[in-house]
């Protein structure tokens, strides 16, 4: 039998070990980020009972993810970024509460580019645009709370329940997660792509996502009908209850407009340039 290996000069090459560089260690540092929710996730969730989450510091690879045109068009850049920086891969960012995600994003940006975040803001009074610097250090942690005044309590299954002032119905609602945020982004992109004209259903769309049941009934059709006929006084009440129940992280700064002199406290906008400093 012919030795075809020798005939064609082909020889198996042993895999080469990575080149060693004495003194160089390519290890990603990590940090622990305080979760505004305090770990109030259902049992079985990796963050159940956890007050912090460990994340990697940003790298050049993360910058590639955040600047990917394909991911940006699909609204997935931030999602893929968070997946890459979370140390515990059991944790899916899509299952995290919005406030916990915000805390993680702010911490990652601060450790990556520093605590000074300069961005363009619009004056709430005259709409004039100007540059403003926010300090990302020492964010304000807003914890989830119950409210006796608003007749709102946390239920045993991890949801919240309140009695509407007008309809008197008991409404149970939940907190939005990353999955909900991605769904809303996809809906907006779909409307732009198909050029659907009409009302932007921001309020009713939000309610239909967070309401779990009305008087114990959880059928989607019934919840949708309830939301579409909800009185404004009930709508105002539910929005207030959600703000109280929703854990979040806030970065605020005093602002004075150079054009009209208007003074107001502004909250840091987590917009598209949050991860792209001018330098």
Secondary structure, 3 states (H helix, E strand, C coil): CCCHHHHCCCCCCCCCCCCCCCCCCCCCCEEEEECCCCCCCCCCCCCCCCCEEEEECCCHHHHHHHCCHHHHHHCCHHHHHHHHHECCCCCCHHHCEHHHHHHHHHHHHHHHHCCEEEEEEECCCCCCEEEEEEECCCCEEECCCCECCCCEEECCCCCEEEECCCCCCEEEECCCEHHHHHHHHHHHHHHHHHCCCCCCCHHHHHHHHHEEEECCECCHHHHHHHHHCCCHHHHHHHHHHHHHHCCEEECEEEEECCCCCCEEEEECCCCHHHHCCCC
